[in-house]
Amino acid sequence: MSSETRPALGLFLYCGVIFMLGIYFTFAAVQGEYGLFRRAVVEADNIQLRHQLAELEGQILVMENRTRRLSDDYLDLDLLDQQARDVLGLVRGDEFVLR
């Protein structure tokens, strides 16, 4: 009788180990460092960073435009007047300042 129970026990252990390995690899594929959930987080971060990049590129274009307009080759007097008012607090003689 002992020879009949031994193969059944070995088969049960073998199936149990295979089942546990399957559960482990399934868990790793979903929750692991390179799993499906981590991929979703990385893709969401990627979208957010692309939006930030687009905003920063727009700001760079605005700054480049202002820099060009204040350069020696091309001087925009309206922008120069605005910058002098904002940065230095200058006021023309014919203006009233209310505080």
MOQUIRA-V809321 format. One record per backbone hydrogen bond with DSSP energy under -0.5 kcal/mol. CO is the residue of the C=O (numbers start at 1). NH is the residue of the N-H. E is the energy in kcal/mol with one decimal. If there is no record, write none. Layout:
# MOQUIRA-V809321
CO:NH:E
CO:NH:E
This chain:
# MOQUIRA-V809321
1:4:-0.5
1:5:-1.4
2:6:-1.5
3:7:-0.9
4:8:-0.8
5:9:-2.3
6:10:-2.5
7:11:-2.6
8:12:-2.2
9:13:-2.5
10:14:-2.6
11:15:-2.6
12:16:-2.2
13:17:-2.6
14:18:-2.4
15:19:-2.5
16:20:-2.5
17:21:-2.5
18:22:-2.2
19:23:-2.3
20:24:-2.6
21:25:-2.6
22:26:-2.1
23:27:-2.6
24:28:-2.5
25:29:-2.0
26:30:-1.3
27:31:-3.4
27:32:-0.6
28:32:-1.2
29:36:-1.7
30:37:-2.0
32:35:-1.7
35:39:-1.9
36:40:-2.0
37:41:-1.9
38:42:-2.4
39:43:-2.5
40:44:-2.1
41:45:-2.5
42:46:-2.3
43:47:-2.1
44:48:-2.2
45:49:-2.7
46:50:-2.0
47:51:-1.8
48:52:-2.1
49:53:-2.4
50:54:-2.1
51:55:-2.1
52:56:-2.6
53:57:-2.6
54:58:-1.9
55:59:-2.2
56:60:-2.4
57:61:-2.2
58:62:-1.9
59:63:-2.4
60:64:-2.8
61:65:-2.1
62:66:-2.4
63:67:-2.6
64:68:-2.5
65:69:-2.3
66:70:-1.2
68:71:-1.2
69:76:-2.6
74:71:-0.6
74:76:-0.5
75:77:-0.8
76:80:-2.2
77:81:-2.5
78:82:-2.3
79:83:-2.7
80:84:-2.4
81:85:-2.1
82:86:-2.6
83:87:-2.9
83:88:-0.6
84:88:-1.1
84:89:-0.5
84:90:-1.4
85:89:-0.7
92:95:-1.3
96:98:-0.5
